[in-house]
């Protein structure tokens, strides 16, 4: 993974020192809360429902065991409620880590601790280009045409603190993939980049613009089929310049680039192309040099220490085979596999990980994965460099530490935002709904019979839980001060299984919290009755249309009303 150089470290530590000065002036009353607000946001510090929330950047999802141990230290020493509870982090769908209970007075010390291990919260919030995300299997996937990580790193370095991108109309998110399967959900981003090779074997990007969830879910519009990799920063700058010029700043709900793209259509495309042509015609416009790509690419090499080992014969065990089927992934390098450490378990919110669990995951990475981990879009951790000969030993160790639940891709491997338990924007709680569904579907045999299904839960219309793209989506809504939940069916991220990215369809009025697990059970029951041989839930949902799912959900409503 990319190693910071002296310039990187100097910048991050200087930013931490600058933030310490700003915080001290705020606490002393010399800098008002309103003046301090944009300064803390630029470093990833929010003020949430109960306490400040810090979002730590994990660029394109790569994390070292040393960094994870430092995050564990921060959780243990600083992420604490007044009664001593806390001490955990939350991995998000955009490959970041969030802390929810750090006192603002401690925030400068936390910034210093992050800087010690080349981490920060720069541009994880605010109206700027956010953390660049990618496929958790980047660089190791068998279906990959081009490793996206060096390009992600070039974009990270270029966009960080870029004055053109510091005060956009709204937040701006970029995702990059280089594989056949879009595991980065690029079509749901402000800019989605897909690396590929043209007929001449040259590397470039297919660019789509204007994707996003929230109040108006929109799939990104293809803008250009091939931009040579040397020119991609120029093309992105052209897109962002047009957005900066014409994006709405008078209405926060209409300020995202997706609204501009939808409203202007071809005129937006023409304006971007004209701006790009003008930039390319200027001899002062810098392109990415081959030497710079080579410099960055040199950081992303195959670990050599474990190559050449031979798989040992082992006695088959059903529990191990089930785990290997679900949690172990094919690798481009012979002899290696990638392994998902599941962060979905009963009694713990999806994506949450305690300080002790972070320490144990770091130890597993050191023992089995060249001290490297990845954060996945699905809010799990992944070990990218596991020798097949060590797979049984890893399973035993992961099971001992609680990371070996064989549910990857299944119903309980759900995505969920923190919701109303922590977030000031939420209309309803997400975590109790996730817990109730996990409790209802606790039989692994039943889960495997149901098969692959994406369940996504958001606590509000902002869609941080990506409910729009779930095969089943759950959205928390406020109804006269009470928590209710709207159900959608048939959404997709854009994976090979699900097909093109699409927003799910609402199947009826919202439900009370205690009805939601029964509604999910009714939807699953409908699927099990109606599915054709080999048919996944999402395909059954699209084949049947919304009516059968609505009838199943309405039956729950009638049953609940009759028993009350």
C-alpha positions as CSV (number, residue, x, y, z in Angstrom):
1,X,0.0,0.0,0.0
2,X,1.1,3.6,-0.5
3,X,3.6,4.9,2.0
4,X,3.6,8.5,2.9
5,X,6.8,10.4,2.0
6,X,8.3,13.3,4.0
7,X,6.1,15.9,2.2
8,X,2.9,13.9,2.9
9,X,3.9,13.6,6.6
10,X,4.8,17.3,6.9
11,X,1.5,18.4,5.4
12,X,-0.6,16.2,7.7
13,X,1.3,17.2,10.8
14,X,1.2,20.8,9.9
15,X,-2.6,20.5,9.4
16,X,-2.9,18.9,12.8
17,X,-0.9,21.8,14.4
18,X,-3.1,24.3,12.6
19,X,-6.2,22.6,13.8
20,X,-4.9,22.6,17.4
21,X,-4.4,26.4,17.2
22,X,-7.9,26.8,15.8
23,X,-9.4,24.6,18.6
24,X,-7.6,26.4,21.4
25,X,-8.9,29.8,20.1
26,X,-12.4,28.4,19.9
27,X,-12.3,27.0,23.4
28,X,-10.9,30.3,24.7
29,X,-13.8,32.3,23.0
30,X,-11.5,34.0,20.5
31,X,-13.0,32.1,17.6
32,X,-16.8,31.8,17.6
33,X,-18.5,28.4,17.0
34,X,-19.8,29.7,13.7
35,X,-16.3,30.7,12.6
36,X,-14.8,27.4,13.8
37,X,-17.5,25.3,12.1
38,X,-16.0,25.3,8.6
39,X,-12.5,24.8,10.0
40,X,-13.4,21.7,12.0
41,X,-15.5,20.3,9.1
42,X,-12.5,20.6,6.8
43,X,-10.8,18.1,9.1
44,X,-13.6,15.7,9.5
45,X,-15.2,16.9,12.8
46,X,-19.0,17.1,13.0
47,X,-21.2,17.9,15.9
48,X,-23.8,15.1,16.0
49,X,-26.8,14.3,18.1
50,X,-24.9,13.5,21.3
51,X,-21.2,14.4,20.8
52,X,-18.7,15.4,18.1
53,X,-18.2,12.8,15.4
54,X,-14.9,12.3,13.6
55,X,-14.7,10.8,10.2
56,X,-11.2,9.4,9.4
57,X,-10.2,9.0,5.8
58,X,-9.1,5.5,4.6
59,X,-8.1,6.3,1.0
60,X,-9.5,3.8,-1.4
61,X,-10.0,1.5,1.6
62,X,-6.4,0.4,2.3
63,X,-5.4,0.2,5.9
64,X,-2.2,-1.1,7.6
65,X,-2.3,-3.1,10.8
66,X,-0.2,-0.3,12.4
67,X,-2.9,2.2,11.5
68,X,-5.7,0.0,12.8
69,X,-3.9,-0.4,16.1
70,X,-3.7,3.3,16.4
71,X,-7.4,3.6,15.6
72,X,-8.0,1.1,18.4
73,X,-5.9,3.3,20.8
74,X,-8.0,6.3,19.9
75,X,-11.2,4.4,20.5
76,X,-10.0,3.0,23.8
77,X,-8.6,6.3,25.1
78,X,-10.9,9.0,23.6
79,X,-14.1,7.5,22.2
80,X,-15.9,7.4,25.5
81,X,-19.3,8.5,26.8
82,X,-19.7,10.1,30.2
83,X,-20.6,6.7,31.8
84,X,-17.4,5.1,30.3
85,X,-19.2,3.3,27.5
86,X,-18.0,3.6,23.9
87,X,-14.6,2.6,22.7
88,X,-15.6,1.6,19.2
89,X,-15.5,2.8,15.6
90,X,-17.9,2.5,12.7
91,X,-16.8,1.6,9.1
92,X,-18.9,3.3,6.5
93,X,-20.0,2.4,3.0
94,X,-17.4,4.9,1.7
95,X,-14.5,3.1,3.3
96,X,-14.0,5.6,6.1
97,X,-14.0,5.1,9.9
98,X,-16.1,7.2,12.2
99,X,-15.8,7.8,15.9
100,X,-18.9,9.1,17.7
101,X,-18.0,9.9,21.3
102,X,-14.7,11.9,21.2
103,X,-14.9,15.1,23.3
104,X,-14.1,18.2,21.3
105,X,-11.5,19.2,23.8
106,X,-9.6,16.0,22.9
107,X,-9.9,16.5,19.1
108,X,-6.5,18.1,18.6
109,X,-4.7,15.3,20.5
110,X,-6.6,12.8,18.3
111,X,-5.4,14.6,15.2
112,X,-1.9,14.2,16.4
113,X,-2.4,10.5,17.0
114,X,-3.7,10.1,13.5
115,X,-0.8,12.0,12.0
116,X,1.6,9.7,13.8
117,X,0.4,6.9,11.5
118,X,-0.1,9.0,8.3
119,X,-3.9,9.4,8.8
120,X,-6.2,12.3,9.0
121,X,-9.8,13.5,8.4
122,X,-9.0,16.1,5.7
123,X,-11.8,16.4,3.2
124,X,-14.0,13.7,4.8
125,X,-16.7,16.4,5.3
126,X,-17.5,19.8,3.9
127,X,-18.4,20.9,0.3
128,X,-15.3,19.5,-1.3
129,X,-14.0,16.4,-3.1
130,X,-14.3,13.7,-0.5
131,X,-12.2,10.6,0.2
132,X,-11.6,8.7,-3.1
133,X,-13.1,5.2,-2.9
134,X,-12.5,2.0,-4.8
135,X,-13.1,-1.7,-5.0
136,X,-12.0,-3.6,-1.8
137,X,-10.5,-6.2,-4.2
138,X,-8.5,-3.6,-6.1
139,X,-5.2,-4.9,-7.4
140,X,-6.1,-8.5,-6.6
141,X,-9.4,-9.3,-8.3
142,X,-9.2,-11.9,-11.2
143,X,-11.7,-9.9,-13.2
144,X,-9.6,-6.7,-13.1
145,X,-8.3,-5.1,-16.3
146,X,-6.3,-2.3,-14.5
147,X,-5.3,-1.8,-10.9
148,X,-7.1,1.4,-9.9
149,X,-5.1,2.1,-6.7
150,X,-2.2,4.1,-8.2
151,X,-4.7,6.3,-10.0
152,X,-6.7,6.7,-6.8
153,X,-3.6,7.8,-5.1
154,X,-2.7,10.3,-7.8
155,X,-6.2,11.7,-7.6
156,X,-6.0,11.9,-3.8
157,X,-2.8,13.8,-3.8
158,X,-4.0,16.1,-6.6
159,X,-7.4,16.9,-5.1
160,X,-6.4,17.3,-1.5
161,X,-6.5,21.0,-0.6
162,X,-6.9,21.9,-4.3
163,X,-8.3,25.5,-4.2
164,X,-10.7,24.8,-7.1
165,X,-12.4,22.1,-5.0
166,X,-12.4,23.6,-1.5
167,X,-15.9,25.3,-1.5
168,X,-18.1,23.6,-4.0
169,X,-21.9,24.0,-4.0
170,X,-22.1,20.6,-2.1
171,X,-20.1,17.6,-1.2
172,X,-18.5,15.7,-4.1
173,X,-17.7,12.0,-4.2
174,X,-15.6,10.0,-6.6
175,X,-15.3,6.2,-6.9
176,X,-12.9,4.3,-9.2
177,X,-12.9,0.7,-10.3
178,X,-10.8,-1.3,-12.8
179,X,-12.7,-4.5,-12.9
180,X,-15.5,-6.1,-14.9
181,X,-17.7,-6.1,-11.8
182,X,-18.4,-2.7,-10.3
183,X,-17.8,-3.5,-6.6
184,X,-17.3,0.3,-5.9
185,X,-20.9,1.3,-6.9
186,X,-19.4,4.0,-9.2
187,X,-22.8,4.8,-10.8
188,X,-24.1,6.1,-7.5
189,X,-21.3,8.7,-7.2
190,X,-20.9,12.3,-8.4
191,X,-18.1,11.0,-10.7
192,X,-17.8,7.3,-11.4
193,X,-14.5,6.2,-13.1
194,X,-14.1,2.8,-14.7
195,X,-10.6,1.9,-15.9
196,X,-10.3,-0.1,-19.1
197,X,-8.2,-0.5,-22.2
198,X,-9.2,0.6,-25.7
199,X,-8.7,-1.3,-28.9
200,X,-5.1,-0.2,-29.0
201,X,-4.4,-1.5,-25.5
202,X,-4.1,2.0,-24.0
203,X,-5.4,2.6,-20.5
204,X,-8.1,5.2,-19.9
205,X,-11.3,5.9,-18.0
206,X,-15.0,5.7,-18.9
207,X,-16.5,8.7,-17.0
208,X,-20.0,8.9,-15.7
209,X,-21.2,12.0,-13.8
210,X,-24.2,12.9,-11.6
211,X,-25.0,9.8,-9.6
212,X,-26.3,10.0,-6.1
213,X,-28.9,9.0,-3.6
214,X,-30.8,11.2,-1.2
215,X,-34.1,12.8,-2.0
216,X,-33.6,12.3,-5.7
217,X,-31.9,9.0,-6.4
218,X,-30.2,9.3,-9.8
219,X,-27.8,6.9,-11.6
220,X,-24.8,8.7,-13.1
221,X,-24.9,9.7,-16.7
222,X,-22.1,8.4,-19.0
223,X,-20.1,11.4,-20.2
224,X,-17.2,10.1,-22.1
225,X,-16.3,6.5,-23.0
226,X,-12.5,6.9,-22.9
227,X,-10.3,9.6,-21.3
228,X,-6.6,8.7,-21.5
229,X,-5.2,8.2,-18.0
230,X,-2.7,11.1,-18.5
231,X,-5.7,13.5,-19.0
232,X,-8.1,12.3,-16.3
233,X,-7.2,15.1,-13.8
234,X,-7.9,17.6,-16.5
235,X,-11.2,16.1,-17.3
236,X,-12.3,16.0,-13.7
237,X,-11.2,19.6,-13.3
238,X,-13.4,20.5,-16.3
239,X,-16.4,18.7,-14.7
240,X,-15.9,20.4,-11.3
241,X,-15.4,23.8,-12.8
242,X,-18.7,23.6,-14.6
243,X,-20.3,22.5,-11.4
244,X,-18.7,25.3,-9.5
245,X,-20.0,27.8,-12.0
246,X,-23.5,26.6,-12.4
247,X,-24.4,24.4,-9.4
248,X,-27.2,25.7,-7.1
249,X,-26.0,27.4,-4.0
250,X,-29.4,28.8,-2.9
251,X,-31.0,25.5,-2.0
252,X,-29.1,22.7,-0.2
253,X,-31.5,20.1,-1.5
254,X,-30.8,21.0,-5.1
255,X,-27.1,21.7,-4.9
256,X,-25.6,18.3,-5.8
257,X,-24.2,17.9,-9.3
258,X,-26.8,15.3,-10.1
259,X,-29.5,18.0,-10.1
260,X,-27.4,20.2,-12.5
261,X,-26.8,17.2,-14.8
262,X,-30.4,16.2,-14.8
263,X,-31.6,19.8,-15.4
264,X,-29.2,20.8,-18.1
265,X,-28.8,17.5,-19.9
266,X,-26.8,17.8,-23.1
267,X,-26.0,21.4,-22.3
268,X,-24.0,20.2,-19.3
269,X,-22.2,17.7,-21.4
270,X,-21.3,20.3,-24.0
271,X,-20.1,22.8,-21.3
272,X,-17.8,20.1,-19.8
273,X,-16.4,19.2,-23.2
274,X,-15.8,22.8,-24.1
275,X,-14.0,23.4,-20.8
276,X,-11.9,20.3,-21.2
277,X,-10.9,21.3,-24.8
278,X,-9.9,24.7,-23.5
279,X,-7.8,23.3,-20.7
280,X,-6.1,20.8,-23.1
281,X,-5.3,23.6,-25.6
282,X,-3.5,25.5,-22.9
283,X,0.2,24.4,-22.9
284,X,0.4,25.2,-19.2
285,X,-2.1,22.5,-18.3
286,X,-0.3,19.7,-16.6
287,X,-0.9,16.1,-17.5
288,X,0.0,13.0,-15.4
289,X,3.6,12.0,-16.3
290,X,4.6,8.4,-16.8
291,X,7.3,8.9,-14.2
292,X,4.8,10.0,-11.6
293,X,2.5,7.0,-12.3
294,X,5.6,4.7,-12.0
295,X,6.6,6.3,-8.7
296,X,3.2,5.8,-7.2
297,X,2.7,2.3,-8.7
298,X,5.9,1.1,-7.1
299,X,4.1,1.2,-3.7
300,X,1.5,-1.3,-4.8
301,X,3.5,-4.5,-5.2
302,X,2.7,-8.2,-4.4
303,X,4.1,-9.3,-1.0
304,X,6.9,-11.7,-1.7
305,X,7.3,-13.3,1.7
306,X,4.6,-15.9,1.3
307,X,4.8,-16.8,-2.4
308,X,5.6,-20.4,-3.4
309,X,3.9,-22.3,-0.5
310,X,1.9,-25.3,-1.3
311,X,-1.6,-26.0,-0.1
312,X,-1.6,-28.7,2.6
313,X,-4.2,-31.5,2.5
314,X,-6.7,-30.9,5.3
315,X,-9.7,-32.9,6.6
316,X,-12.9,-31.4,5.3
317,X,-15.1,-29.7,7.9
318,X,-18.6,-28.5,7.0
319,X,-18.3,-25.3,9.0
320,X,-15.0,-24.5,7.4
321,X,-16.3,-25.3,3.9
322,X,-19.3,-23.0,4.5
323,X,-17.0,-20.2,5.6
324,X,-14.7,-20.8,2.6
325,X,-17.7,-20.6,0.2
326,X,-18.9,-17.3,1.5
327,X,-15.9,-15.4,3.0
328,X,-13.0,-16.5,0.8
329,X,-12.5,-14.8,-2.6
330,X,-10.5,-15.7,-5.7
331,X,-7.2,-13.9,-6.3
332,X,-5.3,-12.9,-9.4
333,X,-2.1,-14.2,-8.0
334,X,-1.8,-18.0,-7.9
335,X,-1.5,-19.3,-4.3
336,X,-3.3,-16.3,-2.8
337,X,-6.9,-15.7,-1.7
338,X,-8.6,-12.7,-0.2
339,X,-10.7,-13.2,3.0
340,X,-13.5,-11.1,4.4
341,X,-13.6,-10.6,8.2
342,X,-17.3,-10.2,8.9
343,X,-18.3,-7.3,11.1
344,X,-21.9,-8.5,11.1
345,X,-22.8,-10.3,14.3
346,X,-25.7,-10.4,16.8
347,X,-25.5,-7.7,19.4
348,X,-23.4,-5.3,17.4
349,X,-24.3,-2.8,14.8
350,X,-23.3,-3.4,11.1
351,X,-19.8,-1.9,10.5
352,X,-19.1,-1.3,14.2
353,X,-15.9,-2.6,15.7
354,X,-14.6,-2.3,19.2
355,X,-11.1,-1.3,20.2
356,X,-10.3,-4.9,21.2
357,X,-11.7,-6.1,17.9
358,X,-9.6,-3.7,16.0
359,X,-6.5,-5.0,17.8
360,X,-7.5,-8.6,17.0
361,X,-8.1,-7.8,13.3
362,X,-4.7,-6.0,13.1
363,X,-3.1,-9.1,14.6
364,X,-4.8,-11.3,12.0
365,X,-3.5,-9.0,9.2
366,X,0.0,-9.3,10.6
367,X,-0.1,-13.1,10.8
368,X,-1.9,-13.8,7.6
369,X,-2.0,-10.8,5.2
370,X,1.3,-8.9,5.1
371,X,0.0,-6.5,7.7
372,X,-2.6,-5.1,5.2
373,X,-6.4,-4.8,5.4
374,X,-9.1,-3.3,3.2
375,X,-12.4,-1.7,4.2
376,X,-15.3,-2.9,2.0
377,X,-18.3,-1.0,0.7
378,X,-20.4,-3.5,2.6
379,X,-18.8,-2.4,5.9
380,X,-16.6,-5.4,6.5
381,X,-12.8,-5.8,6.7
382,X,-10.9,-7.8,4.1
383,X,-7.5,-9.5,4.2
384,X,-6.1,-9.2,0.7
385,X,-2.9,-11.3,0.8
386,X,-3.7,-14.6,2.4
387,X,-1.7,-17.7,1.4
388,X,-4.0,-20.6,0.6
389,X,-1.7,-22.8,2.7
390,X,-2.7,-20.7,5.8
391,X,-6.4,-20.6,5.1
392,X,-7.4,-23.2,7.7
393,X,-5.3,-21.6,10.3
394,X,-6.8,-18.2,9.5
395,X,-10.3,-19.6,9.8
396,X,-9.6,-21.1,13.2
397,X,-8.1,-17.8,14.4
398,X,-10.9,-15.6,12.9
399,X,-13.5,-17.9,14.5
400,X,-11.8,-17.5,17.8
401,X,-12.0,-13.7,17.5
402,X,-15.6,-13.6,16.2
403,X,-14.8,-12.6,12.6
404,X,-15.8,-15.8,10.8
405,X,-19.5,-15.6,10.4
406,X,-20.1,-17.2,7.0
407,X,-22.8,-14.7,5.9
408,X,-21.0,-12.6,3.3
409,X,-23.6,-11.6,0.6
410,X,-26.4,-13.0,2.7
411,X,-29.4,-11.2,4.3
412,X,-27.6,-10.5,7.6
413,X,-24.6,-9.1,5.9
414,X,-26.6,-5.9,5.7
415,X,-25.5,-2.3,5.2
416,X,-26.7,0.3,7.8
417,X,-25.9,3.8,8.8
418,X,-25.8,4.8,12.5
419,X,-29.2,6.4,12.2
420,X,-31.0,8.2,15.0
421,X,-29.0,6.7,17.7
422,X,-26.1,8.9,16.8
423,X,-26.8,11.1,13.8
424,X,-28.4,14.5,14.1
425,X,-29.8,14.4,10.6
426,X,-31.6,11.0,11.1
427,X,-35.4,10.8,11.2
428,X,-35.4,7.3,12.7
429,X,-33.1,4.7,14.2
430,X,-31.4,2.2,11.9
431,X,-29.5,0.0,14.4
432,X,-32.5,-1.5,16.3
433,X,-34.1,-2.4,12.9
434,X,-30.8,-4.1,11.9
435,X,-30.6,-5.9,15.2
436,X,-34.2,-7.1,15.0
437,X,-33.7,-8.5,11.5
438,X,-30.5,-10.2,12.5
439,X,-32.3,-11.8,15.5
440,X,-35.2,-12.9,13.2
441,X,-32.9,-14.5,10.7
442,X,-30.3,-16.3,12.9
443,X,-30.4,-19.7,11.2
444,X,-27.4,-20.1,8.8
445,X,-29.1,-22.9,6.9
446,X,-32.1,-20.6,6.3
447,X,-29.8,-17.8,5.2
448,X,-28.0,-20.0,2.8
449,X,-31.2,-21.2,1.3
450,X,-32.4,-17.7,0.8
451,X,-29.1,-16.9,-1.0
452,X,-27.6,-13.7,-2.1
453,X,-29.5,-10.6,-1.1
454,X,-28.5,-7.0,-0.4
455,X,-30.4,-5.4,2.5
456,X,-29.6,-1.7,3.0
457,X,-30.9,0.5,5.9
458,X,-30.9,4.3,6.1
459,X,-32.1,6.4,9.0
460,X,-33.0,9.4,6.7
461,X,-33.4,10.4,3.1
462,X,-29.7,11.4,2.8
463,X,-29.2,7.7,2.2
464,X,-25.9,7.0,4.0
465,X,-27.1,3.4,4.3
466,X,-27.6,3.2,0.5
467,X,-31.2,2.0,0.9
468,X,-32.0,3.0,-2.7
469,X,-29.6,0.4,-4.1
470,X,-30.6,-2.5,-1.8
471,X,-32.4,-5.5,-3.2
472,X,-34.5,-4.6,-0.2
473,X,-34.2,-1.1,1.1
474,X,-35.4,0.3,4.4
475,X,-35.7,4.1,4.9
476,X,-36.5,5.7,8.2
477,X,-39.0,8.5,8.0
478,X,-40.6,10.8,10.6
479,X,-44.4,10.7,10.9
480,X,-45.8,13.2,13.5
481,X,-42.7,12.7,15.7
482,X,-42.7,8.9,15.4
483,X,-40.3,6.6,13.7
484,X,-41.7,4.8,10.6
485,X,-40.0,2.9,7.8
486,X,-40.5,2.8,4.0
487,X,-39.7,-0.3,2.2
488,X,-38.2,-0.5,-1.4
489,X,-37.6,-3.6,-3.5
490,X,-35.4,-4.3,-6.6
491,X,-32.6,-1.8,-6.2
492,X,-29.0,-2.5,-7.3
493,X,-25.4,-1.2,-6.9
494,X,-24.4,-2.3,-10.3
495,X,-22.8,-5.7,-9.6
496,X,-22.7,-8.6,-12.0
497,X,-25.4,-10.4,-9.8
498,X,-27.7,-7.4,-9.6
499,X,-27.3,-6.0,-13.1
500,X,-27.1,-2.2,-13.8
501,X,-27.5,0.3,-11.0
502,X,-31.1,1.2,-10.3
503,X,-33.1,2.6,-7.4
504,X,-35.6,0.3,-5.8
505,X,-39.3,0.8,-6.0
506,X,-41.5,1.7,-3.0
507,X,-44.0,-1.0,-2.2
508,X,-46.4,1.0,-0.1
509,X,-47.0,3.2,2.9
510,X,-44.5,3.2,5.7
511,X,-44.5,0.7,8.6
512,X,-44.0,1.0,12.4
513,X,-40.7,-0.2,13.7
514,X,-42.1,-3.4,15.3
515,X,-43.6,-4.3,11.9
516,X,-40.4,-4.1,9.9
517,X,-39.0,-7.6,10.7
518,X,-42.3,-9.2,9.9
519,X,-42.5,-7.3,6.6
520,X,-39.0,-8.5,5.7
521,X,-40.0,-12.1,6.7
522,X,-43.1,-11.7,4.4
523,X,-41.0,-10.5,1.5
524,X,-38.6,-13.4,1.9
525,X,-41.5,-15.9,2.1
526,X,-42.9,-14.5,-1.1
527,X,-39.5,-14.9,-2.8
528,X,-39.1,-18.5,-1.6
529,X,-42.6,-19.4,-3.0
530,X,-42.2,-17.6,-6.3
531,X,-38.6,-18.0,-7.2
532,X,-37.6,-20.1,-10.2
533,X,-34.7,-22.6,-10.0
534,X,-31.4,-20.7,-9.5
535,X,-33.1,-17.3,-9.4
536,X,-31.8,-14.7,-6.9
537,X,-34.1,-12.4,-4.9
538,X,-33.4,-9.3,-7.0
539,X,-34.3,-11.1,-10.3
540,X,-37.5,-12.5,-8.8
541,X,-38.3,-9.0,-7.6
542,X,-37.9,-7.5,-11.1
543,X,-39.8,-10.4,-12.8
544,X,-42.8,-10.1,-10.5
545,X,-43.0,-6.3,-10.3
546,X,-44.1,-4.5,-7.2
547,X,-47.6,-5.8,-6.7
548,X,-46.8,-9.2,-5.0
549,X,-44.4,-7.5,-2.6
550,X,-46.9,-4.9,-1.7
551,X,-49.6,-7.5,-1.0
552,X,-47.2,-9.4,1.2
553,X,-46.3,-6.3,3.2
554,X,-50.0,-5.2,3.4
555,X,-50.9,-8.6,4.9
556,X,-48.5,-7.8,7.8
557,X,-50.2,-4.4,8.3
558,X,-53.6,-6.0,8.4
559,X,-52.4,-8.7,10.8
560,X,-50.9,-6.1,13.1
561,X,-54.0,-3.9,13.0
562,X,-56.2,-6.9,13.7
563,X,-54.2,-7.9,16.8
564,X,-54.0,-4.5,18.3
